[in-house]
Amino acid sequence: VSTQSTGAHVETLFFLRLPATMQNEEGQKVDLYIPRKCSATNRLITAKDHASVQVNVGHVDTNGVYTGDYSTFALCGYLRDKGEADAALNRLCQDKGLLRNVVTPL
């Protein structure tokens, strides 16, 4: 849309607002940011949670040799702040079958 005033030409442009989405080469919609969830508490880990960590725990065979596989766990800053991250990681690893006889059942 263009408007004119006396003496000078003033041009005003209006842009059509489209939703901010991205597409890859196949035409699938991909987001710029996908929030993670804490593996222990299922809380969302926001972009402002600078105390959160993501840990890769390696899988080993019966001889203790790394097999090349790993399991990824995300822990939120809230859990780390409470001092419960080590117990939560032990529980998650035992539930996944990576540890034995570490966490006592309640």
N, C-alpha and C positions, 0 to 999 in steps of 0.2 A: 504494500500500500504506500503510496507516495502522497505527500502533502506539500503545498507551497505556501510560503509566507511572503509578506511584502518585501521586496528587495533581494531576498536570498532564497535559494532553493533548498529546502530542508527535506531530507528523505528519511523516512522511518521504515525500518524493516521489521516484520513480524515473522519469527521462525515458528514452524510447526513443532510442537513438543511431542516427541516420540518416546516410548519407554526405552530405558537404557538396557538394551540386550545386545549380546554379541553372538555371532554365529561362526562356526568353524567352516572348513572347506566343504564338508558334507551337508551343510545347511542346518546342523543341529544347534539348538540354542545352548550357549554356555554362559555361565555367570562369571563376573569378575572376581567375586569373593564368595567362597562357600565356607560358612562357619563350621568349626569342628565341635564335637561333643566330648565331654569328659568320659573316659571309659569306665570310671568307677561310680560317678554320681549321675551321669547323663545330663549334666548341666551344659548349656551352650558356652563355648569358649569364644568370647567376643574378641574383636580386634584390639580392644583396650586392655585385655588381660595379659599383661607383660610378664606375669609370674608363671604362666602355664608352660608346660613342656610336652614334647612328644618324644617317646622313648621307643627305640627298636630293640627288642629282645631276641637275640640269636638262638636258633634251634641247634641242638647238639645231638649226636648219636650216642649210643651206649658207652662208647669209649671217651666221650667228652670232646669230640672233634666237631667243629662248626660245619654244618651241612650246606650253608649258603642260603637257607630260609630264615625268615624272621617274622615276628609278630609286632605290630605297631600298637602302642597304647598312648593315649593323650590324657594328661592329668591337668586339671584346672588349678588356677592359682589359689582358689578358696581351699581346696584340699591340701595343698602344700603349706598354706599359711597356718592351718590347724595342726600341722605336723603328722598328718595321717597318710601322706603319699606313699611312704615305704610299705606300710601295712596294706594299703590298697593295691599297690603293684604286686606284692606277694600273693594276695588273694586272686588277682586277675591272672597271674601266671599259673597258680595252682588250678584255677578253673579251666584254663586252657590246656592243662596237662604238661606244662613246662617245669613245674616244681612238684615235689612230693613231700609230705609230712612237714610242711613249714607252718601252715596256718592251722591252728587247732579249731575244730568245729565248735560252735556255741551250744 
